[in-house]
Amino acid sequence: MSADMNTLAFNTECHLFIPGCGFEAPGLHSFVFDPLFSIGSFNFNKPMLLALLSTVVVVWFFWAAFGRAKVVPGKLQMIGEAGYDFVRRGLVYDALGKKEGEKYVPFMVALFFFVWIMNLWSIIPVAQFPVTSVIAFPAGLALVVWLLWVGLTFKKHGFVGAFKNFSGYDKSLGWVLPLLMVIELLSNLIIRPFTHAVRLFANMFAGHMLIVMFTIASWYLLNGVGIVYAGASFVMTILMTAFELFIQAVQAYIFVLLACNYVQGALAEHH
């Protein structure tokens, strides 16, 4: 059975009360897909395609919205301006201030909508898979943010100042200082990017697993008296989908908020 078929995690002819038809819950195989095509050892699969489509959607939207911007904006331009202004004022300016933050607005806007669209594929028919539930994608984005943060820290403070920033150096701490420095270095240079990626990944992974679980259960229970339970499971599917729609936006917001906070920490004076 292919990985795409495994996403359903069960035989569609199998229902409750049919002998030999046990409920097959979704698992890790629901997040593994057969390659759409291969070039040598490189395999291009469904999550990669959706990530590529996410890039196309974001670029197309802002190009269409602002490519021929007008003094009196049309509907698409108004939506684009509202989204851009939401990230600019609600995230970047709040964390970095208008003067320092303006130069980082395009990056943060692109990051927010890219993450959001990758999350949204979970509830789009046919796609029905959140790209960020594959750890490689949140990890890659977290790495980009981490490199930006580290680079800005060295640029702003120099080598010595950056080391103090990363290690929490404070000579007034006395004998505790070496231990604290080790903890701070591990926290800033290893744990911080790890948690940044895992927070997004874990929420999308869990949300998709629950939606798949209730969807499969709705079909499996659809037999005889089980139709009552199937109805309840279907209602839960709808509710979980609606809740997931909210979580998808929240996770994009949190991911970019943390990115803004990291940049703010890089630009702040060390005390």
KOLGULUM-236259 format. One line per field, with one value per residue: residue number from 1; residue in one letter; x, y, z of N, C-alpha, C in turn. Coordinates in Angstrom, 2 decimals, decimal comma. Example, Ala and Ser with C-alpha at 12.3 -4.5 7.8 and 13.67 -1.06 7.14 Angstrom:
BEGIN
resi 1  2
resn A  S
n_x 13,19  12,85
n_y -5,69  -2,25
n_z 7,80  7,08
ca_x 12,30  13,67
ca_y -4,50  -1,06
ca_z 7,80  7,14
c_x 13,20  12,90
c_y -3,30  0,03
c_z 7,80  7,87
***
This chain:
BEGIN
resi 1  2  3  4  5  6  7  8  9  10  11  12  13  14  15  16  17  18  19  20  21  22  23  24  25  26  27  28  29  30  31  32  33  34  35  36  37  38  39  40  41  42  43  44  45  46  47  48  49  50  51  52  53  54  55  56  57  58  59  60  61  62  63  64  65  66  67  68  69  70  71  72  73  74  75  76  77  78  79  80  81  82  83  84  85  86  87  88  89  90  91  92  93  94  95  96  97  98  99  100  101  102  103  104  105  106  107  108  109  110  111  112  113  114  115  116  117  118  119  120  121  122  123  124  125  126  127  128  129  130  131  132  133  134  135  136  137  138  139  140  141  142  143  144  145  146  147  148  149  150  151  152  153  154  155  156  157  158  159  160  161  162  163  164  165  166  167  168  169  170  171  172  173  174  175  176  177  178  179  180  181  182  183  184  185  186  187  188  189  190  191  192  193  194  195  196  197  198  199  200  201  202  203  204  205  206  207  208  209  210  211  212  213  214  215  216  217  218  219  220  221  222  223  224  225  226  227  228  229  230  231  232  233  234  235  236  237  238  239  240  241  242  243  244  245  246  247  248  249  250  251  252  253  254  255  256  257  258  259  260  261  262  263  264  265  266  267  268  269  270  271
resn M  S  A  D  M  N  T  L  A  F  N  T  E  C  H  L  F  I  P  G  C  G  F  E  A  P  G  L  H  S  F  V  F  D  P  L  F  S  I  G  S  F  N  F  N  K  P  M  L  L  A  L  L  S  T  V  V  V  V  W  F  F  W  A  A  F  G  R  A  K  V  V  P  G  K  L  Q  M  I  G  E  A  G  Y  D  F  V  R  R  G  L  V  Y  D  A  L  G  K  K  E  G  E  K  Y  V  P  F  M  V  A  L  F  F  F  V  W  I  M  N  L  W  S  I  I  P  V  A  Q  F  P  V  T  S  V  I  A  F  P  A  G  L  A  L  V  V  W  L  L  W  V  G  L  T  F  K  K  H  G  F  V  G  A  F  K  N  F  S  G  Y  D  K  S  L  G  W  V  L  P  L  L  M  V  I  E  L  L  S  N  L  I  I  R  P  F  T  H  A  V  R  L  F  A  N  M  F  A  G  H  M  L  I  V  M  F  T  I  A  S  W  Y  L  L  N  G  V  G  I  V  Y  A  G  A  S  F  V  M  T  I  L  M  T  A  F  E  L  F  I  Q  A  V  Q  A  Y  I  F  V  L  L  A  C  N  Y  V  Q  G  A  L  A  E  H  H
n_x 0,85  0,58  2,11  0,42  -2,08  -1,95  -2,39  -5,10  -5,31  -6,82  -8,90  -11,27  -13,55  -14,07  -15,94  -17,53  -18,67  -18,34  -17,01  -13,59  -12,77  -11,05  -10,48  -8,18  -5,94  -4,62  -1,13  2,42  2,85  1,03  2,23  4,13  5,11  4,97  7,45  6,81  8,29  11,65  15,05  17,97  19,27  17,55  14,34  11,20  8,40  4,94  4,67  6,82  5,96  3,67  4,90  6,33  4,19  3,10  4,98  4,64  1,97  2,13  3,97  2,59  0,21  1,02  2,29  0,16  -1,42  0,10  1,54  0,59  -0,12  -2,66  -3,86  -6,46  -7,32  -8,01  -10,05  -8,31  -5,88  -6,51  -6,89  -4,29  -2,85  -3,99  -3,16  -0,35  -0,01  -0,94  1,06  3,24  2,60  1,44  3,28  6,09  6,66  5,83  7,68  10,23  10,13  9,38  11,47  13,79  12,58  11,46  13,04  13,00  10,47  9,51  10,70  9,57  6,85  6,73  7,59  5,56  3,21  4,04  4,43  1,83  0,28  1,42  0,54  -2,21  -2,80  -3,68  -6,45  -7,39  -9,16  -8,15  -5,34  -4,92  -3,01  -0,78  2,10  4,01  3,91  5,82  8,94  11,25  10,66  9,71  12,13  14,00  13,10  13,34  16,09  16,90  15,95  17,47  20,09  19,91  19,52  21,91  23,82  23,12  23,63  26,44  27,18  26,19  27,35  29,95  32,61  33,33  31,31  29,08  29,54  29,25  26,58  25,33  26,12  25,29  27,01  28,15  30,08  29,59  28,34  30,05  31,31  29,30  29,11  30,56  29,04  26,52  27,06  27,57  25,06  23,50  24,69  24,13  21,36  20,78  22,13  21,53  19,17  17,23  16,75  15,87  13,51  12,00  11,45  10,20  7,91  6,10  6,01  5,05  2,45  1,13  1,45  0,07  -2,52  -3,22  -3,15  -5,30  -7,51  -7,41  -7,81  -10,50  -11,85  -11,41  -12,59  -15,27  -16,06  -15,53  -17,31  -19,71  -22,11  -24,89  -26,12  -24,01  -24,04  -24,90  -22,75  -20,97  -22,01  -21,54  -18,76  -18,27  -19,18  -17,26  -15,08  -15,64  -15,62  -12,95  -11,61  -12,37  -11,26  -8,60  -8,15  -8,04  -5,81  -3,80  -3,38  -2,64  -0,25  1,42  1,55  2,80  5,26  6,46  6,39  8,23  10,48  10,76  11,27  13,75  15,36  15,11  16,44  19,02  19,64  19,49  21,14  23,75  23,65
n_y -1,20  2,23  5,23  7,42  6,19  5,08  7,25  7,34  5,25  2,93  0,25  1,10  -0,36  -1,43  -1,65  -0,98  -3,80  -5,61  -8,72  -9,33  -6,79  -4,57  -1,46  0,65  2,75  6,02  6,73  7,28  6,70  8,22  10,55  10,18  10,06  8,69  9,27  11,83  12,20  11,31  12,38  11,12  10,55  12,25  12,81  13,97  14,91  14,98  16,89  18,61  19,59  21,00  22,92  24,31  25,26  26,92  28,96  30,01  30,90  32,92  34,74  35,32  36,47  38,87  40,15  40,49  42,09  44,41  44,98  46,76  49,08  51,27  54,60  54,72  51,88  48,59  45,63  43,41  44,68  46,05  43,92  42,88  45,07  45,20  42,74  43,04  45,31  44,35  42,51  44,23  46,34  44,95  43,01  43,44  46,24  46,41  44,80  45,69  48,39  51,31  52,62  50,90  48,56  48,74  47,94  45,20  44,40  43,42  40,83  39,57  39,69  38,07  35,68  35,17  34,80  32,74  30,60  30,44  29,77  27,27  25,90  26,02  24,23  21,92  21,89  22,20  20,87  17,89  18,53  18,54  18,35  19,50  21,23  21,97  20,00  18,23  17,90  18,90  21,25  23,36  23,33  24,19  26,83  27,88  27,74  29,66  31,99  31,83  32,10  34,70  36,08  35,43  36,47  39,24  39,80  39,50  41,48  43,80  43,87  42,96  40,46  39,88  41,20  39,86  37,28  37,72  38,41  36,03  34,31  35,39  36,85  38,16  39,60  40,13  37,98  36,18  33,09  31,55  32,23  30,75  28,34  29,38  30,60  28,42  27,19  29,25  29,51  26,99  27,17  29,41  28,92  26,34  25,12  27,13  27,56  24,96  24,61  26,61  25,58  23,10  23,80  24,81  22,60  20,47  21,28  21,39  18,76  17,29  18,37  17,64  14,87  14,40  15,29  13,49  11,12  11,38  11,62  9,15  7,51  8,32  7,26  4,53  3,84  4,05  2,18  0,22  0,35  1,82  4,19  6,29  6,86  7,46  9,84  11,52  11,45  12,64  15,23  16,01  15,99  18,21  20,24  20,03  20,69  23,36  24,42  23,87  25,57  28,01  27,56  27,30  29,92  31,14  29,79  30,59  33,28  33,19  32,04  34,03  36,13  35,26  35,26  38,01  38,81  37,60  39,01  41,52  41,05  40,72  43,25  44,81  46,60  45,13  44,30
n_z 0,00  -0,83  0,54  0,37  0,31  2,80  4,38  4,79  6,48  6,77  5,53  3,20  2,88  5,26  8,23  11,41  13,28  11,21  10,63  11,35  10,81  12,27  13,97  12,53  13,63  12,78  12,24  12,39  9,75  8,43  7,87  6,02  2,67  -0,60  -3,14  -5,55  -7,78  -8,69  -8,67  -9,19  -6,06  -4,86  -3,68  -4,53  -2,85  -1,67  0,61  -0,04  -2,51  -1,68  -0,05  -1,98  -3,50  -1,57  -1,46  -4,03  -3,83  -1,83  -3,00  -5,41  -4,38  -3,02  -5,11  -6,87  -5,27  -4,73  -7,01  -8,90  -7,35  -6,15  -5,42  -4,48  -3,16  -4,51  -3,81  -3,41  -2,95  -0,63  1,17  1,12  2,17  4,70  5,82  5,67  7,26  9,68  10,52  10,52  12,39  14,55  15,28  14,47  14,97  17,63  18,93  18,06  17,66  15,65  14,21  14,27  13,49  10,92  8,70  8,90  8,41  5,77  5,69  7,97  7,37  5,07  6,23  8,11  6,49  4,86  6,66  7,65  5,35  4,76  6,98  6,55  4,50  5,63  5,89  3,37  0,68  -1,05  -0,82  2,12  4,22  6,64  5,99  7,84  9,72  9,22  10,46  9,25  7,84  9,71  11,16  9,27  8,79  11,37  11,62  9,75  11,01  13,35  12,33  11,36  13,78  15,23  13,44  13,44  16,09  16,34  14,52  15,71  18,30  18,13  18,44  21,17  22,59  21,57  22,51  25,24  25,23  24,38  26,41  28,79  30,39  33,41  35,59  38,24  39,33  40,41  41,64  40,55  37,94  35,77  35,54  34,96  32,51  30,83  30,83  29,70  27,16  26,03  26,09  24,44  21,98  21,18  22,39  22,06  19,14  18,65  20,23  19,08  16,55  17,19  18,61  16,69  14,91  16,61  17,35  14,86  14,00  15,99  15,71  13,08  13,32  15,08  13,55  11,39  12,82  13,86  11,45  10,17  12,10  11,89  9,43  9,83  11,86  10,63  10,32  10,79  14,13  14,86  13,51  15,02  16,69  14,69  13,74  15,92  15,94  13,48  13,94  15,80  14,08  12,45  14,41  15,33  13,00  12,67  15,00  14,47  12,36  13,67  15,34  13,45  12,49  14,88  15,52  13,41  14,04  16,59  15,90  14,32  16,12  18,07  16,46  16,01  18,63  19,04  17,25  18,40  20,80  19,80  18,90  21,15  23,79  25,66  29,08
ca_x 0,00  1,40  2,01  -0,77  -3,20  -1,81  -2,92  -6,44  -5,02  -7,74  -9,58  -12,53  -14,66  -14,13  -16,80  -17,85  -19,52  -17,97  -15,97  -12,23  -12,50  -10,72  -10,17  -6,76  -5,71  -3,52  0,15  3,48  2,75  0,17  3,07  5,15  4,52  5,79  7,95  6,10  9,32  13,00  16,20  19,06  18,89  16,61  12,94  10,28  7,14  3,79  4,96  7,69  5,11  2,83  5,77  6,59  2,95  2,96  5,84  3,98  0,77  2,54  4,55  1,52  -0,74  1,55  2,53  -1,15  -1,96  0,90  2,26  0,08  -0,82  -3,41  -4,18  -7,71  -7,03  -9,06  -10,28  -7,11  -4,88  -6,95  -6,58  -2,84  -2,43  -4,42  -2,25  0,99  -0,04  -1,11  2,37  4,13  2,27  1,10  4,40  7,42  6,78  5,69  8,90  11,47  9,94  9,22  12,74  14,62  11,83  10,98  13,85  12,73  9,06  9,28  11,07  8,61  5,58  6,89  7,68  4,23  2,26  4,55  4,09  0,37  -0,20  1,85  -0,38  -3,57  -3,03  -4,31  -7,91  -7,71  -9,46  -7,13  -4,03  -5,24  -1,81  -0,01  3,51  4,82  3,89  7,08  9,87  12,29  10,25  9,89  13,54  14,67  12,72  13,95  17,51  17,04  15,78  18,63  21,25  19,69  19,75  23,34  24,53  22,87  24,29  27,86  27,31  25,87  28,16  31,30  32,79  33,30  29,97  28,15  29,77  28,61  25,14  24,92  26,46  24,77  28,18  27,99  31,14  29,12  27,77  31,08  31,62  28,19  29,18  30,89  27,90  25,47  27,47  27,36  23,61  23,02  25,18  23,32  19,99  20,69  22,67  21,02  17,79  16,33  16,25  15,17  12,15  11,32  10,95  9,35  6,62  5,26  5,86  4,24  1,06  0,57  1,45  -1,02  -3,79  -3,51  -3,42  -6,66  -8,47  -7,40  -8,40  -11,96  -12,35  -11,41  -13,59  -16,60  -16,34  -15,50  -18,50  -20,91  -22,68  -25,87  -26,31  -22,81  -24,25  -25,04  -21,39  -20,36  -22,47  -20,81  -17,38  -18,24  -19,29  -15,93  -14,22  -15,93  -15,14  -11,50  -11,17  -12,55  -10,26  -7,30  -8,05  -7,61  -4,46  -2,88  -3,05  -1,94  1,11  2,17  1,75  3,81  6,56  7,02  6,59  9,50  11,54  10,92  11,91  15,15  16,02  15,16  17,52  20,29  19,89  19,48  22,43  23,99  23,89
ca_y 0,00  3,44  6,11  8,24  5,37  4,88  8,41  6,97  4,37  1,81  -0,23  1,84  -1,31  -1,95  -0,90  -1,59  -5,00  -6,52  -9,63  -9,16  -5,38  -3,78  -0,05  0,90  4,16  6,65  6,77  8,02  6,49  9,26  11,71  9,72  10,01  8,19  10,36  12,13  11,86  11,25  12,74  10,50  10,22  13,27  12,44  15,10  14,34  15,86  18,06  19,53  20,25  21,98  24,02  25,09  25,97  27,98  30,05  30,59  31,59  34,14  35,67  35,76  37,33  40,21  40,75  40,91  43,14  45,63  45,17  48,01  49,72  52,49  55,48  54,15  50,45  47,63  44,68  42,61  45,56  46,33  42,73  42,83  46,13  44,82  41,69  43,62  46,23  43,53  42,01  45,37  47,04  44,05  42,16  44,03  47,51  46,17  44,17  46,38  49,81  51,69  52,97  49,71  47,43  48,90  47,18  43,76  44,13  42,50  39,45  39,03  39,51  36,88  34,53  34,92  34,26  31,46  29,61  30,33  29,02  25,87  25,32  25,97  23,10  20,85  21,89  22,41  19,58  17,24  18,67  17,96  18,00  20,69  21,02  22,18  18,81  17,55  18,68  19,54  22,59  24,29  23,39  25,04  28,22  28,27  27,92  30,96  33,00  31,72  32,69  36,15  36,54  35,33  37,43  40,59  39,94  39,74  42,77  44,88  43,89  42,44  39,09  39,83  41,59  38,78  36,18  38,11  38,37  34,63  33,58  36,05  37,19  39,20  39,29  40,29  36,72  35,46  31,70  30,95  32,68  29,72  27,45  30,13  30,83  27,16  27,02  30,26  29,17  25,87  27,64  30,34  28,45  25,02  24,88  28,15  27,22  23,68  24,83  27,44  24,67  22,04  24,37  24,83  21,23  19,64  21,68  20,98  17,30  16,82  18,78  16,80  13,51  14,36  15,40  12,21  10,13  11,51  11,38  7,70  6,94  8,62  6,29  3,17  3,61  4,24  0,86  -0,20  1,24  2,66  5,46  7,32  7,23  8,07  11,23  12,25  11,56  13,62  16,55  16,29  16,31  19,60  21,11  20,01  21,43  24,78  24,76  23,82  26,80  29,03  27,23  27,54  31,34  31,43  29,27  31,49  34,50  32,93  31,80  35,32  36,92  34,83  35,74  39,43  38,93  37,24  40,15  42,58  40,71  40,92  44,68  45,47  46,76  44,14  44,86
ca_z 0,00  -0,90  1,70  0,23  0,76  4,24  5,06  5,22  7,62  6,92  4,34  3,11  2,92  6,62  9,13  12,69  13,28  10,14  11,15  10,87  10,51  13,45  13,70  12,33  13,92  12,04  12,96  11,71  8,31  7,86  7,58  5,07  1,34  -1,71  -4,00  -6,78  -8,76  -8,11  -9,49  -8,45  -4,68  -4,39  -3,84  -4,40  -2,39  -1,50  1,43  -0,80  -3,50  -0,97  0,37  -3,19  -3,81  -0,57  -1,93  -5,20  -3,37  -1,13  -3,99  -6,30  -3,68  -2,79  -6,42  -7,38  -4,40  -4,72  -8,26  -9,48  -6,23  -6,48  -4,29  -3,98  -3,34  -4,80  -2,73  -3,16  -2,34  0,74  1,97  1,25  3,09  6,05  6,29  5,84  8,41  10,88  10,92  10,77  13,63  15,64  15,64  14,32  15,69  19,07  19,45  17,68  17,47  14,25  13,59  14,10  12,94  9,55  7,74  9,04  8,12  4,64  6,05  8,92  6,65  4,24  7,12  8,68  5,52  4,39  7,69  7,72  4,20  4,93  7,96  6,02  3,60  6,40  5,73  1,96  0,03  -1,88  -0,13  3,43  4,98  7,04  5,66  9,04  10,58  8,92  11,26  8,43  7,40  10,82  11,52  8,29  9,04  12,65  11,35  9,09  12,06  14,24  11,64  11,38  15,15  15,53  12,60  13,94  17,39  16,08  13,83  16,65  19,52  17,96  18,93  22,64  23,03  21,22  23,44  26,51  25,01  24,32  27,63  29,98  31,21  34,42  36,56  39,61  39,79  41,15  41,33  39,81  36,56  34,77  35,36  34,28  31,13  30,10  30,68  28,76  25,83  25,56  25,90  23,32  20,71  20,82  22,82  21,51  17,80  18,72  20,72  18,09  15,50  17,74  19,01  15,50  14,43  17,50  17,27  13,57  13,99  16,85  15,13  11,91  13,81  15,64  12,46  10,68  13,72  13,89  10,10  9,99  13,01  11,35  8,37  10,37  12,69  9,81  10,03  11,79  15,26  14,96  12,83  16,07  17,07  13,51  13,71  16,96  15,48  12,39  14,57  16,35  12,94  12,08  15,48  15,33  11,82  12,98  16,01  13,80  11,57  14,63  15,78  12,35  12,50  16,14  15,44  12,53  14,83  17,63  15,26  13,91  17,35  18,64  15,56  16,31  19,95  18,89  16,61  19,40  21,71  19,13  18,75  22,46  24,44  26,71  30,42
c_x 0,88  1,18  0,78  -2,02  -3,15  -2,33  -4,34  -6,40  -5,99  -8,33  -10,96  -13,76  -14,90  -14,97  -16,98  -18,83  -19,26  -16,85  -14,61  -11,86  -12,27  -10,38  -8,66  -6,49  -4,58  -2,26  1,16  3,42  1,86  0,96  4,20  4,49  5,51  6,27  7,04  7,01  10,68  14,02  17,43  18,58  17,90  15,18  12,05  8,90  6,07  4,07  5,86  6,88  4,25  3,65  6,09  5,36  2,70  3,77  5,17  2,76  1,14  3,07  3,46  0,59  -0,20  1,91  1,22  -1,70  -1,23  1,66  1,87  -0,77  -1,46  -3,66  -5,48  -7,62  -8,26  -9,17  -9,02  -6,03  -5,24  -6,64  -5,08  -2,31  -2,80  -3,50  -0,86  1,03  -0,21  0,24  3,28  3,85  2,07  2,25  5,73  7,57  6,69  6,98  10,14  11,34  9,91  10,55  13,59  13,89  11,49  11,74  13,59  11,29  8,87  9,60  10,02  7,24  5,63  6,90  6,32  3,31  2,74  4,20  2,59  -0,18  0,20  0,98  -1,77  -3,84  -3,74  -5,81  -8,34  -7,99  -8,36  -5,76  -4,11  -4,01  -1,05  1,49  4,39  4,72  5,05  8,20  10,91  11,92  10,30  11,37  14,31  14,36  13,33  15,44  17,77  16,94  16,98  19,87  21,12  20,01  21,23  24,13  24,35  23,57  25,78  28,07  27,13  26,90  29,61  31,43  32,64  31,89  28,94  28,30  29,12  27,09  24,62  25,08  25,90  25,87  27,88  28,96  30,69  28,55  28,78  31,25  30,51  28,32  29,53  29,72  26,78  25,81  27,25  25,87  23,06  23,46  24,38  21,90  19,87  21,08  22,13  19,53  16,82  15,86  15,48  13,72  11,33  10,71  9,93  7,98  5,64  4,97  4,89  2,77  0,41  0,48  0,25  -2,38  -4,18  -3,86  -4,85  -7,72  -8,56  -8,08  -9,93  -12,57  -12,46  -12,49  -15,00  -16,99  -16,43  -16,78  -19,80  -21,48  -23,64  -26,05  -25,12  -22,96  -24,40  -23,66  -20,66  -20,74  -21,72  -19,35  -17,26  -18,34  -17,94  -14,93  -14,39  -15,37  -13,61  -10,93  -11,26  -11,50  -8,86  -7,09  -7,57  -6,15  -3,43  -2,43  -2,25  -0,49  1,98  2,51  2,87  5,19  7,23  7,26  7,93  10,67  11,82  11,62  13,39  15,94  16,15  16,28  18,89  20,66  19,98  20,89  22,57  24,27  24,57
c_y 1,24  4,29  6,99  7,48  5,16  6,07  8,15  5,99  3,21  1,44  0,42  0,92  -1,84  -1,05  -1,68  -2,75  -5,95  -7,42  -9,38  -7,73  -4,62  -2,36  0,14  2,39  4,72  6,67  7,57  7,85  7,53  10,51  11,37  9,52  9,43  9,37  10,57  11,90  11,92  11,68  12,24  10,07  11,22  12,86  13,65  14,56  15,41  17,06  19,08  20,30  21,33  23,16  24,92  25,89  27,11  29,20  30,79  31,42  32,93  35,17  36,21  36,75  38,75  40,91  41,29  42,08  44,47  45,90  46,45  48,72  51,03  53,30  55,04  52,64  49,64  46,63  43,89  43,43  45,87  45,14  42,62  43,87  45,80  43,75  42,21  44,49  45,47  43,04  43,17  46,02  46,09  43,18  42,91  45,31  47,31  45,62  45,03  47,89  50,15  51,92  51,75  48,61  47,52  48,04  45,68  43,39  43,20  41,04  38,83  38,80  38,24  35,62  34,16  34,24  32,93  30,35  29,37  29,49  27,54  25,16  25,07  24,79  21,94  20,76  22,16  21,05  19,17  17,33  17,99  17,48  19,27  20,44  21,11  21,02  17,88  18,41  19,42  20,97  23,62  24,44  24,29  26,50  28,73  28,51  29,27  32,08  33,01  32,35  34,21  36,72  36,53  36,35  38,86  40,84  40,23  41,11  43,93  45,00  43,46  41,06  39,00  40,15  40,51  37,60  36,48  38,03  36,93  33,93  34,20  36,47  38,36  38,88  39,42  39,00  35,84  34,02  30,99  31,23  31,58  28,77  28,13  30,33  29,58  26,96  27,98  29,97  28,02  26,33  28,48  29,73  27,09  24,86  25,86  27,82  25,90  23,87  25,70  26,57  23,69  22,58  24,37  23,41  20,43  19,99  21,25  19,46  16,78  17,16  17,91  15,38  13,39  14,43  14,09  11,13  10,19  11,27  9,88  7,04  7,16  7,60  4,87  2,85  3,67  2,89  0,48  0,83  2,18  4,01  6,61  7,82  7,89  9,54  12,08  12,47  12,60  15,04  16,96  16,63  17,77  20,56  21,18  20,76  22,93  25,24  24,80  25,06  27,96  28,81  27,52  29,00  31,70  30,97  30,10  32,78  34,30  32,73  33,11  36,22  36,56  35,30  37,22  39,63  38,58  38,38  41,30  42,32  40,92  42,40  45,42  45,57  45,74  44,83  43,84
c_z 0,00  0,33  1,62  0,65  2,26  5,03  5,55  6,38  7,78  5,56  4,28  3,10  4,33  7,52  10,44  12,50  12,11  10,64  10,49  10,55  11,81  13,04  13,63  12,48  13,07  12,90  12,17  10,20  7,64  7,48  6,62  3,71  0,33  -2,55  -5,20  -7,98  -8,07  -9,15  -8,76  -7,08  -4,09  -4,72  -3,58  -4,06  -2,17  -0,59  0,73  -1,83  -2,84  -0,48  -0,82  -3,59  -2,82  -0,97  -3,09  -4,77  -2,71  -2,12  -4,91  -5,62  -3,52  -4,09  -6,99  -6,58  -4,57  -6,03  -8,97  -8,44  -6,66  -5,22  -3,64  -4,21  -3,71  -3,66  -2,39  -2,50  -0,90  1,66  2,20  2,24  4,53  6,64  6,58  7,09  9,72  11,40  11,30  12,12  14,81  16,11  15,63  15,13  17,20  19,68  19,22  17,63  15,99  13,56  13,30  13,32  11,47  8,54  7,79  8,71  6,93  4,97  6,96  8,28  5,81  5,10  7,68  7,68  4,94  5,38  7,73  6,57  4,31  5,96  7,36  5,09  4,31  6,15  4,30  1,31  -0,95  -1,21  1,24  4,20  5,34  6,83  6,91  10,03  10,24  9,51  10,43  8,06  8,54  11,22  10,56  8,52  10,35  12,48  10,68  10,12  12,99  13,61  11,58  12,75  15,51  14,72  13,07  15,27  17,22  15,42  14,80  17,77  19,31  18,59  20,44  23,15  22,73  22,16  24,79  26,39  25,04  25,67  28,90  30,94  32,13  35,55  38,00  40,18  40,52  40,70  40,54  38,31  35,56  34,49  34,59  32,81  30,28  29,81  29,63  27,34  25,23  25,23  24,63  21,98  20,26  21,14  22,18  20,10  17,77  19,15  19,76  17,00  16,05  18,14  17,83  15,01  15,29  17,42  15,96  13,46  14,77  16,25  13,94  12,34  14,35  14,54  11,70  11,52  13,69  12,51  9,83  10,86  12,49  10,29  8,92  11,15  11,90  9,37  11,15  12,88  15,45  14,30  13,83  16,48  15,90  13,41  14,72  16,56  14,37  12,93  15,16  15,24  12,53  13,13  15,51  14,14  12,06  13,99  15,38  12,95  12,45  15,04  14,69  12,31  13,75  16,08  14,50  13,27  15,86  17,02  14,89  15,12  18,00  17,77  15,82  17,65  19,88  18,26  17,60  20,41  21,11  19,06  20,08  23,01  25,56  28,02  31,31
***
